[in-house]
Amino acid sequence: MGDPRPEDPEMTAAEQAEHLRPTGNGPTATDEATALEAEFGKPDGDGVYGAPEGGDAA
């Protein structure tokens, strides 16, 4: 499967980027936006589906 996941908590963004590899994975649903809207309703102004009303999604 390739190199094990690095565990150095002090890696810079550049060092992290060196570990990124294309996976070939695509979307899990053909029309993800429609599936998300059906499950959680329309996204809010930030594009977040199912965010709590009147609060931050974070």
N, C-alpha and C positions, 0 to 999 in steps of 0.2 A: 504494500500500500504506500510506499513512499516514506519520507522522513517522519519521525514522530513529531507531534506538535511541540514547538519550542515552549519552554517554561520560564524563560528569563523575564522577570517582571520589569526590568529596567531597559528593555529593548526600545530603540528609537523607532520612529515611524518608518524610516528608511530600512532599518533592519527587519521590521515586520513585513514590509513590502517585498523583501527578498524571498519570503516564505510563501507568498501568494502564488497559486497555480490555477490555471483554468480547469474547471471540473467537467465542463460539458453539460452541466445541469441546466435545465431551462425552467420556465415557470411550471408550477405544479398543477395549475389549472389553465385551460385555454383562455378563459376570460375571467381572470382573477378579480377584477374590479366588480363585475356583476355578482360573482359568488360572495364577495365580502359585503356588498350592499344588501344582498338577500339575507345574509346572516346577522349583520349589525346595523343596517340602515345606512343612509347616506353619510359620506365622510364630512367631517367638520371643515372649517376654513383652512386648516393645516393639512387636510388630506388624511386625517386619522379616523378610522372606522371604530365605532363603539366607544369613543372617548366619553368620560363622565361629563354630564351636563354642567356647564358653568365652571369648569375647572381645567387644570392642565392634564394632559394625557400622561405625563411623566410621573 
